[in-house]
Amino acid sequence: INLGGQSLDARHHIYEAEKISPLLEERFTTSESEYISHVEFDVTGFKDLNGQVRSLKKNYDEFTDLLLEDKNFGKILLEEHGILSQLGITKLGTDDVKNAELIYNAICDQIKTVDDSPSKNSLDFKKVLSTKTGDEKDKNMLLIAALREAKLKAFPVLSYSRGSGVPQPYYVDPYGLNVLTCALDIDGKYHLLDATTTYLPFGFVPTYSLNSVGLIIDEARKGTWIKMQTNANNNVAYGIKLSLDEGKITGNMKGKYKGYSAANIFRKKEEQDNEENNNDEDDESDEEEEDDKSSEDRFKDDIIDGWGVADLTYTLKTREDAVMLEAEIEKEIDVDDMIYIEPIAILPFKENPFTNKERVSPVDFAYGNKFRYSVTIEIPEGYEVEELPEKSIITLPNDGAKFVYGSNEISGKVQLNVSFEIKQLFFTLEEYPLLQEFFTLSFEKMQELVVLKKI
């Protein structure tokens, strides 16, 4: 090719793909685009007519330098803003974690999250604090600045949202780094924080942030990546006492939700409350289409549907990052010479998510799961135990997951205990068959019946 008197070399490449894996809709993946067989091309630079190489892409160190010099990013974090006093925080203790939690809660509670920043084109902490509103960047940058004002080591972290793929290893895609969170370094341990929600406890970030790694923006830690998936997990426990009388199972259930399970309940409650408030403000709504249920009733229906157990009443209590639940159970059953009871009425997942023997994409859990279930059943007078599920333990290598099923008959009662825990978050295609078998055997075990026989 001749261009401006210069002779340029040009090459024509043809790529052909073979044995391409099919793309299937599968649960617990980050982004389908990561597993579609494809070749990506990008222009990182060029040589001009004078023979000089011109770079079009920045590496991560250069990108970090650029952000540190930006007046709306790195520079603003070096200034004094008097944030703590404006949040009403006049005194801090000696415990760094408790101090950080106090600041985090103040920003979550006092600054409302909005889509449109009051700062408009430039970050302005005064406007955020005076209007008590801010978008994701406003609130998390305010959090970082406030933590630094308290002499704590806090840094911005940029990452890809879950579902947007993973960072390229060499050059920056600034549009891909679409999530801003805060990394708090206390004694060498990172605590990830996100102040945009009111329902996440300290040390938790929204699930869309739990993807691969994040880039710390700091002069001394240039090019440092940290894991976005932390030790924060989903933790659920149930304690149930049941008795049989006149064709019914009755009893009491106590449940405790911690971590992401509690956050999800708070989120649903908050969304339904907001929906109800918005409906109240909308005078033009069609009366025939209005939902006459209160947010509390709709929240209750959602919980009942999620359990799959009929006729529940409950009292919702909160304690720190936990939701405490109490429910009365009443369920009709067939009573005859043989009584069949499904004792594990609540499962770690609504259904087994891994029924296929094969899979085309790795398994990527956003967070770990802990599930505990304990049930005591009084044996009615005139009956004895005919069948009782046997004890069982199922584990994965390296303590990646563990299932324990305990059963016992003592003093006229049947006692069953289930523990289901997933610690490993990422499973390769080679590891998938073991994970699939673990889920299959565990769910089959939890569906076994207790059988009582009339004497």
C-alpha positions in Angstrom: 0.0 0.0 0.0 1.3 3.4 -1.0 0.3 6.2 1.4 1.7 9.8 1.0 4.7 8.5 -0.9 5.4 5.9 1.9 5.3 2.2 1.1 3.4 0.3 3.8 3.2 -3.4 4.4 -0.3 -4.8 4.8 -1.3 -8.4 5.8 -4.6 -10.2 5.3 -5.3 -12.8 8.0 -8.1 -15.4 7.9 -9.0 -17.2 11.2 -11.0 -20.4 11.3 -12.4 -22.0 14.4 -13.1 -25.6 15.0 -14.7 -27.7 17.7 -16.5 -24.7 19.3 -18.3 -25.5 22.5 -22.0 -24.7 22.6 -23.2 -21.8 24.6 -25.8 -22.9 27.2 -27.7 -20.9 29.8 -26.2 -22.0 33.1 -26.5 -20.7 36.6 -23.6 -19.3 38.6 -21.5 -17.8 35.9 -20.2 -14.2 35.7 -20.5 -13.3 32.1 -21.6 -15.4 29.1 -19.3 -13.3 26.9 -16.3 -14.7 28.7 -17.2 -18.2 27.6 -18.2 -17.6 24.0 -15.4 -18.8 21.7 -14.1 -15.7 20.0 -11.0 -13.8 19.0 -10.7 -10.1 20.1 -8.6 -7.5 18.3 -7.7 -4.1 19.6 -5.3 -1.4 18.3 -2.9 -0.6 21.1 -0.6 1.7 19.1 0.8 2.6 15.7 3.9 3.8 14.0 3.5 7.2 12.4 5.0 8.3 9.0 8.1 9.5 10.9 8.7 6.1 12.3 7.7 7.0 15.9 5.5 4.6 17.9 2.3 6.2 19.2 0.5 4.4 22.0 -3.3 4.4 22.1 -3.7 2.4 25.3 -2.6 2.9 28.8 -1.3 0.2 31.1 -2.6 0.1 34.7 0.3 2.0 36.2 -0.3 4.9 33.7 -4.0 4.7 34.3 -3.4 4.9 38.1 -1.2 8.0 37.7 -3.8 9.6 35.5 -6.5 9.1 38.2 -4.3 10.2 41.1 -3.7 13.6 39.3 -7.4 14.0 38.5 -8.9 16.8 40.7 -12.2 14.9 40.9 -10.5 11.7 42.0 -7.0 11.4 43.5 -6.5 15.1 44.3 -9.8 15.6 46.1 -8.8 12.8 48.5 -5.7 14.7 49.6 -7.7 17.8 50.7 -9.3 18.5 54.1 -13.1 18.6 54.0 -14.3 18.4 57.7 -16.6 15.6 56.8 -16.8 13.9 60.2 -18.1 16.9 62.0 -20.7 17.5 59.3 -21.8 13.9 59.8 -22.2 14.5 63.5 -19.2 12.5 64.5 -17.2 14.4 67.1 -15.4 11.6 68.9 -13.7 8.4 67.8 -12.4 5.5 69.9 -9.2 3.5 69.7 -10.7 0.5 67.8 -10.1 1.1 64.0 -12.8 -1.3 62.9 -15.5 0.2 65.2 -14.5 3.7 64.0 -14.8 2.7 60.4 -18.1 1.1 61.0 -19.4 4.2 62.7 -18.4 6.4 59.7 -19.8 3.8 57.2 -23.2 3.7 58.9 -23.4 7.5 59.2 -22.9 7.9 55.4 -25.3 5.0 54.5 -28.0 6.4 56.8 -27.6 10.2 56.2 -26.8 10.4 52.5 -29.5 9.1 50.2 -28.4 7.3 47.0 -29.7 8.9 43.8 -29.0 8.3 40.1 -28.1 11.9 39.3 -25.2 13.3 41.3 -25.8 16.8 42.8 -22.1 17.5 41.9 -22.9 17.2 38.2 -19.7 17.2 36.2 -17.3 17.6 39.2 -17.1 15.9 42.6 -18.2 18.3 45.3 -18.4 17.0 48.8 -20.0 20.2 50.1 -23.0 19.7 47.8 -23.3 16.0 48.7 -23.3 16.8 52.4 -25.7 19.8 52.1 -28.2 18.1 49.9 -27.7 14.7 51.7 -27.8 13.0 48.3 -25.2 11.4 46.1 -24.6 8.7 43.4 -22.3 5.7 43.8 -19.2 7.6 43.1 -20.2 10.5 45.4 -21.0 8.3 48.4 -18.0 5.9 48.1 -15.5 8.7 47.5 -17.0 10.6 50.5 -16.6 7.4 52.6 -12.9 7.1 51.5 -12.3 10.8 52.4 -14.0 10.4 55.7 -12.1 7.3 56.7 -8.8 9.1 55.8 -9.9 12.0 57.9 -10.1 9.5 60.8 -6.5 8.5 60.0 -7.5 5.1 58.4 -6.0 3.6 55.3 -8.8 3.7 52.7 -8.4 3.6 48.9 -10.6 3.6 45.8 -11.0 0.3 44.1 -12.2 0.0 40.5 -13.5 -3.3 39.1 -15.8 -4.9 36.5 -19.3 -5.5 37.6 -20.4 -9.2 37.8 -21.7 -10.0 34.4 -19.3 -7.6 32.6 -16.4 -9.9 32.1 -12.9 -9.7 33.7 -10.1 -7.1 33.4 -7.8 -7.4 30.4 -4.3 -8.3 31.7 -2.2 -5.6 30.0 -4.1 -2.6 28.9 -6.9 -0.7 30.5 -10.5 -0.6 29.3 -11.8 2.4 31.3 -15.4 1.6 30.3 -15.1 -1.9 31.7 -14.0 -0.7 35.1 -17.5 0.4 36.0 -17.7 -0.3 39.7 -16.2 1.9 42.4 -15.8 0.6 46.0 -13.7 1.3 49.0 -10.9 -0.9 50.3 -10.1 -0.3 54.0 -6.7 -1.7 55.1 -6.6 -2.6 58.8 -3.5 -4.5 59.8 -2.9 -5.8 56.3 -6.4 -7.1 55.9 -8.7 -5.5 53.4 -12.3 -4.8 54.2 -14.4 -4.0 51.1 -17.1 -1.3 51.7 -19.9 0.2 49.6 -22.0 3.0 51.1 -24.6 3.1 48.4 -27.1 0.8 50.1 -28.9 0.9 53.5 -29.3 -2.9 53.8 -25.7 -4.2 53.6 -23.8 -4.6 56.9 -20.3 -3.4 57.3 -17.8 -5.5 55.3 -20.3 -6.4 52.5 -20.6 -5.0 49.0 -23.4 -5.5 46.5 -23.4 -8.8 44.7 -22.8 -7.0 41.3 -19.3 -6.1 42.8 -18.3 -9.7 43.6 -16.4 -10.4 40.4 -12.8 -11.4 40.0 -10.4 -8.7 41.2 -10.3 -4.9 41.7 -7.6 -2.4 41.0 -6.5 -0.2 44.0 -5.8 3.4 43.1 -2.9 4.4 45.3 0.6 5.7 44.6 2.3 3.2 46.9 0.2 0.2 45.7 0.3 1.0 42.0 -0.8 -2.0 39.9 -2.1 -3.9 43.0 -5.1 -6.1 42.5 -7.2 -7.5 45.3 -9.9 -10.1 45.4 -13.4 -8.7 45.2 -14.9 -11.9 46.6 -14.4 -11.7 50.4 -15.2 -13.9 53.4 -18.6 -12.3 53.6 -21.2 -15.1 53.0 -24.8 -16.2 53.1 -25.7 -17.7 56.5 -29.1 -19.3 57.3 -30.1 -21.4 60.3 -33.4 -22.9 61.3 -34.6 -24.6 64.5 -38.0 -26.4 64.2 -40.1 -28.3 66.7 -43.1 -30.3 65.4 -45.9 -32.4 66.7 -48.7 -34.4 65.1 -52.3 -34.1 66.1 -55.6 -34.7 64.3 -54.2 -34.9 60.8 -52.0 -31.9 61.2 -48.4 -31.1 61.7 -48.1 -28.1 64.1 -45.1 -26.5 65.6 -42.8 -23.6 65.9 -40.0 -22.4 63.7 -37.1 -20.1 64.5 -34.9 -18.8 61.8 -31.8 -16.6 61.7 -30.5 -15.0 58.6 -27.1 -13.4 58.4 -24.9 -11.9 55.7 -26.3 -11.7 52.2 -29.4 -13.7 53.2 -30.3 -10.9 55.7 -29.4 -8.2 53.2 -31.6 -9.7 50.5 -34.6 -9.6 53.0 -33.9 -6.0 53.9 -33.5 -5.1 50.2 -36.9 -6.7 49.2 -38.6 -5.0 52.1 -37.0 -1.6 51.2 -38.0 -2.1 47.5 -41.6 -2.9 48.4 -41.8 0.0 50.8 -40.5 2.4 48.1 -42.9 0.9 45.6 -45.8 1.6 48.1 -44.6 5.2 48.7 -44.4 5.8 44.9 -47.9 4.4 44.4 -49.2 6.7 47.1 -47.7 9.7 45.3 -49.1 8.7 41.9 -52.5 10.3 41.7 -53.0 9.2 38.1 -52.7 5.4 38.7 -55.5 3.2 37.6 -57.5 2.2 40.7 -58.4 -1.2 39.2 -54.7 -2.1 38.8 -53.6 -0.9 42.3 -52.4 -3.6 44.7 -54.4 -3.2 47.9 -51.9 -5.3 49.8 -49.5 -3.4 52.1 -45.7 -3.8 51.7 -45.7 -5.9 54.8 -48.3 -8.3 53.4 -46.5 -8.6 50.1 -43.2 -9.2 51.9 -44.8 -11.9 53.9 -46.2 -13.6 50.8 -42.8 -13.5 49.3 -41.2 -15.2 52.3 -44.0 -17.9 52.4 -43.5 -18.6 48.7 -39.8 -18.9 49.2 -40.2 -21.5 51.9 -42.7 -23.8 50.3 -44.4 -24.4 53.6 -48.0 -23.5 54.0 -49.7 -21.4 56.7 -47.0 -19.4 58.3 -47.1 -16.3 60.5 -44.0 -14.6 61.5 -42.5 -11.7 63.5 -39.5 -9.9 61.9 -36.8 -8.7 64.2 -33.4 -7.3 63.4 -30.2 -7.5 65.4 -27.1 -5.9 63.9 -26.7 -7.6 60.5 -29.1 -10.5 61.2 -32.8 -11.1 60.7 -34.5 -13.1 63.4 -37.7 -14.9 62.5 -40.3 -16.8 64.4 -43.2 -18.7 62.8 -46.1 -20.9 63.7 -46.5 -23.9 61.4 -49.7 -25.6 60.6 -49.8 -28.1 57.7 -52.3 -30.9 56.9 -51.1 -34.4 56.3 -52.6 -37.8 55.7 -52.8 -39.8 58.9 -53.3 -43.6 58.5 -51.5 -46.7 59.6 -48.4 -45.2 58.1 -47.5 -41.5 58.4 -45.0 -40.1 55.9 -43.2 -36.9 56.9 -40.9 -34.8 54.8 -38.8 -33.3 57.6 -36.5 -31.0 55.6 -39.1 -28.7 54.2 -36.6 -25.9 53.5 -33.5 -26.5 51.3 -30.3 -24.5 50.9 -31.5 -23.7 47.3 -35.1 -23.9 46.1 -33.9 -26.7 43.8 -30.7 -28.4 42.8 -29.0 -26.0 40.4 -26.7 -28.6 39.0 -28.8 -31.4 37.5 -26.8 -31.6 34.2 -24.0 -34.1 34.2 -21.8 -31.8 32.0 -21.3 -28.1 31.9 -19.6 -25.7 29.4 -18.7 -22.8 31.7 -17.0 -22.9 35.1 -19.0 -22.4 38.3 -18.5 -19.1 40.0 -20.4 -18.5 43.2 -20.6 -14.8 44.2 -20.2 -15.7 47.9 -20.0 -18.7 50.3 -23.1 -20.4 51.7 -23.8 -21.8 55.2 -27.1 -23.6 55.9 -28.1 -25.2 59.2 -31.4 -27.0 59.8 -32.5 -28.7 63.0 -35.9 -30.4 63.5 -37.4 -32.3 66.4 -40.6 -34.3 65.8 -42.6 -35.7 68.6 -43.7 -39.2 67.9 -47.5 -39.3 68.5 -49.0 -41.8 70.9 -49.7 -45.2 69.3 -47.0 -44.8 66.6 -43.4 -45.9 66.3 -40.5 -45.1 63.9 -40.6 -47.4 60.8 -38.0 -45.6 58.7 -35.4 -43.0 59.7 -32.9 -41.4 57.3 -29.4 -42.8 58.0 -26.5 -40.5 59.0 -24.4 -39.2 56.1 -21.3 -37.1 55.5 -20.4 -35.9 52.0 -17.3 -33.7 51.3 -15.4 -32.2 48.5 -11.5 -32.1 48.2 -9.7 -29.3 50.1 -12.8 -28.7 52.3 -14.4 -26.9 49.3 -17.9 -28.1 50.4 -19.3 -30.3 53.1 -22.7 -31.9 53.9 -23.6 -33.5 57.2 -26.9 -35.3 57.9 -27.5 -36.5 61.5 -30.5 -38.5 62.7 -31.5 -39.9 66.0 -34.5 -41.3 67.9 -34.5 -40.6 71.6 -37.2 -40.2 74.4 -40.1 -40.4 72.0 -38.7 -37.9 69.6 -37.0 -37.9 66.2 -34.1 -35.5 65.9 -32.6 -34.5 62.5 -29.7 -32.1 61.9 -28.5 -30.8 58.5 -25.3 -28.8 57.8 -24.6 -27.7 54.2 -21.7 -25.5 53.5 -19.9 -24.2 50.4 -16.5 -22.6 50.9 -14.9 -22.8 47.5 -16.3 -20.2 45.2 -14.8 -21.2 41.8 -15.0 -24.6 40.3 -13.3 -25.5 37.0 -14.9 -27.7 34.4 -12.6 -30.5 35.6 -14.0 -30.0 39.2 -17.6 -29.7 38.1 -18.5 -33.5 38.1 -17.6 -33.7 41.8 -19.6 -30.6 42.6 -22.6 -32.0 40.6 -22.4 -35.3 42.5 -22.1 -33.4 45.8 -25.3 -31.4 45.1 -27.2 -34.5 43.7 -26.4 -36.7 46.7 -27.1 -33.9 49.3 -30.4 -33.0 47.8 -31.5 -36.6 47.5 -30.6 -37.1 51.1 -32.6 -34.0 52.3 -35.7 -35.3 50.5 -35.8 -38.6 52.4 -38.8 -39.2 54.5 -39.4 -40.1 58.2 -42.0 -42.9 58.3 -44.1 -43.6 61.4 -46.1 -46.8 61.8 -49.2 -47.4 63.8 -48.6 -49.9 66.6 
